[in-house]
Amino acid sequence: MSLPALELERVRKIFRRKSRSLGKRTPAQNGKKETIALESLDLTVARREIFGVLGPNGSGKSTLIRLVSTLLLPDSGTIRVFGHDIEKEEFAVKRLINRVSVDAAFFKKFSPLENLAYAARLYGMPMSEARGKMREILLRLGLKEETFTEPMERMSRGMQQKVAVARGFLTSPSLLLLDEPTTGLDPYSKRDVQAFVREVRESHDATVVLTTHDMDEAERLCDRIAILDRGKVIALDTADGLKTLVPKTNGHDPTLEDVFIALTGGRMEDKELEVAE
Amino acid sequence: MSRLVNESRGAYAFIERNVHLIKRYWGWELVWFFYSLVNSLAVTYIGAGMERISGQPMDTQYLIMYLLVGTLIWSYLSMIFYSISEMIAWERWEGTIEYTFMAPVSRPTQLVGTTLFAIGYGVFRTLLTLLIVAAFFHLDLSQANLGGAVLLLFAGSVSFVGLGIMAAVLPLLYPERGAQMTNAAAALLLLVSGVYYPIATLPGWLQWIARGSPATYVIDQMRACLLHRAPTGSLLSTVFPLIGAGVGVIVVGLFVFQHVERYAKRTGRLKRSG
């Protein structure tokens, strides 16, 4: 039996921030504010799985992705990527992963090709191999050849996000972490990216962890879906399996959105409570 | 072997990236170069005008060279310092810090790439400044030991790399104020290192701080080398301790950086772009 792509065991992450209030502070306001981002999280993602993570804002999705990306360290618990511990074997983990985030950042004055070349060199790719691959992926994602050498700052948000996706796929990661990758894309571009995710799983034996607020996307792409709320997994199953957790409304089968709202309680206050993750 | 190849590709990524940044921000570069050139000229003109200011006969040529060596070497060393200390600040400004820190590139590799770029660009800018300044003043290099000067420049570079790494920790720890704090550190070095005056001019407690600045020794010996043709052999008693101390500070700097990076990951400080 092959190693799981990703294993989290009792992972806990708390953010502590100094309380800052304008004007006079009471003694209580001078203390540190604690936000539990992840609470004793256990999760296993199998190799070649497309694993979805849904959750309200502030539920810990981005913290989860950033922990696996080695950008955060857990307070307790262990995280392994293909058997490598992210703290003890950080370098081995970094070679296996890549990440596309919703707020992907680039050198804004560089062109897509320059940004991708920088990424390729960081990941030790020979440029002879990278040059062809960069063009191939950008074209596959629907970018026009004449935009390849334009500064990124002149591009639309959607086009920039496509370059971010290209950058994530360029290094052929074994575990790809997609943190709301299609936010801000038009429906055509969304479809392009989603088709490409499936294609990469088939052709490169890649495992994908995808966080999204787009229920259709989760249902269309993911083999299994975890719903995260207040740092805990409150449900984990296939999309069809999740739908059995909620009763029919007015004789209609529940949608994934119904399940999400029913399980997370539709609390608007959580949406305001964006954790500084 | 493959690790070495990957690391050299990683180091080259930072050189190429910095070259691109210079090209893309050429307007800013031009402004800063002009500012630094005018600064060098203004300081050197103080030497040219000293006889008139004091009303006493003076060796004006010597004063010009004294100030010019100080201003040029400081310009070079501060360039090394800023290039390295800003390696994190740049990532914060561009918002790319998470991408770079997630990549399989070690911090020493990032440092090697950044340092090679800083030395190359620093030498280019300093030589260009020297060429332009030479059009304004008669520069007498008849007493110069140029080989010794190159050796001192190398030793000075090594010593400033370590200081740069120490300062690079600040933007990692303090996303909002870190970059300004490195400016304060550079300003203190400028005050105490004898760039424009002998450190004996300073009060005792500042002279004590001056002894901890590598620039003090580099600039002092550079003057001996360029104005008094100090033989290369006599420079070695400065060069070896400078390189030794520089390597020591680099090792300590990397150790500190590694721990601060872990602290930043523990507390989620990589995300905040400030």
HADDOCK unambig.tbl for C-alpha pairs under 7 A between the chains (distance, minus, plus):
assign (segid A and resid 15 and name CA) (segid B and resid 267 and name CA) 6.57 0.50 0.50
assign (segid A and resid 69 and name CA) (segid B and resid 102 and name CA) 6.29 0.50 0.50
assign (segid A and resid 70 and name CA) (segid B and resid 102 and name CA) 6.40 0.50 0.50
assign (segid A and resid 71 and name CA) (segid B and resid 98 and name CA) 6.82 0.50 0.50
assign (segid A and resid 71 and name CA) (segid B and resid 102 and name CA) 6.39 0.50 0.50
assign (segid A and resid 71 and name CA) (segid B and resid 265 and name CA) 5.75 0.50 0.50
assign (segid A and resid 72 and name CA) (segid B and resid 265 and name CA) 4.33 0.50 0.50
assign (segid A and resid 72 and name CA) (segid B and resid 266 and name CA) 5.76 0.50 0.50
assign (segid A and resid 72 and name CA) (segid B and resid 268 and name CA) 6.11 0.50 0.50
assign (segid A and resid 73 and name CA) (segid B and resid 265 and name CA) 5.54 0.50 0.50
assign (segid A and resid 73 and name CA) (segid B and resid 266 and name CA) 4.92 0.50 0.50
assign (segid A and resid 91 and name CA) (segid B and resid 104 and name CA) 5.87 0.50 0.50
assign (segid A and resid 94 and name CA) (segid B and resid 102 and name CA) 6.49 0.50 0.50
assign (segid A and resid 94 and name CA) (segid B and resid 103 and name CA) 6.10 0.50 0.50
assign (segid A and resid 94 and name CA) (segid B and resid 104 and name CA) 5.09 0.50 0.50
assign (segid A and resid 95 and name CA) (segid B and resid 104 and name CA) 5.65 0.50 0.50
assign (segid A and resid 105 and name CA) (segid B and resid 95 and name CA) 5.43 0.50 0.50
assign (segid A and resid 105 and name CA) (segid B and resid 96 and name CA) 5.28 0.50 0.50
assign (segid A and resid 106 and name CA) (segid B and resid 94 and name CA) 6.81 0.50 0.50
assign (segid A and resid 106 and name CA) (segid B and resid 96 and name CA) 5.90 0.50 0.50
assign (segid A and resid 107 and name CA) (segid B and resid 94 and name CA) 5.86 0.50 0.50
assign (segid A and resid 109 and name CA) (segid B and resid 24 and name CA) 6.27 0.50 0.50
assign (segid A and resid 118 and name CA) (segid B and resid 13 and name CA) 5.51 0.50 0.50
assign (segid A and resid 118 and name CA) (segid B and resid 17 and name CA) 6.75 0.50 0.50
assign (segid A and resid 121 and name CA) (segid B and resid 9 and name CA) 5.28 0.50 0.50
assign (segid A and resid 121 and name CA) (segid B and resid 10 and name CA) 5.39 0.50 0.50
assign (segid A and resid 121 and name CA) (segid B and resid 13 and name CA) 5.36 0.50 0.50
assign (segid A and resid 122 and name CA) (segid B and resid 9 and name CA) 6.77 0.50 0.50
assign (segid A and resid 122 and name CA) (segid B and resid 10 and name CA) 4.55 0.50 0.50
assign (segid A and resid 122 and name CA) (segid B and resid 13 and name CA) 6.13 0.50 0.50
assign (segid A and resid 122 and name CA) (segid B and resid 103 and name CA) 6.25 0.50 0.50
assign (segid A and resid 122 and name CA) (segid B and resid 104 and name CA) 6.81 0.50 0.50
assign (segid A and resid 122 and name CA) (segid B and resid 105 and name CA) 6.26 0.50 0.50
assign (segid A and resid 123 and name CA) (segid B and resid 103 and name CA) 6.43 0.50 0.50
assign (segid A and resid 123 and name CA) (segid B and resid 104 and name CA) 6.04 0.50 0.50
assign (segid A and resid 124 and name CA) (segid B and resid 6 and name CA) 4.32 0.50 0.50
assign (segid A and resid 124 and name CA) (segid B and resid 9 and name CA) 5.59 0.50 0.50
assign (segid A and resid 124 and name CA) (segid B and resid 10 and name CA) 6.27 0.50 0.50
assign (segid A and resid 277 and name CA) (segid B and resid 268 and name CA) 6.71 0.50 0.50
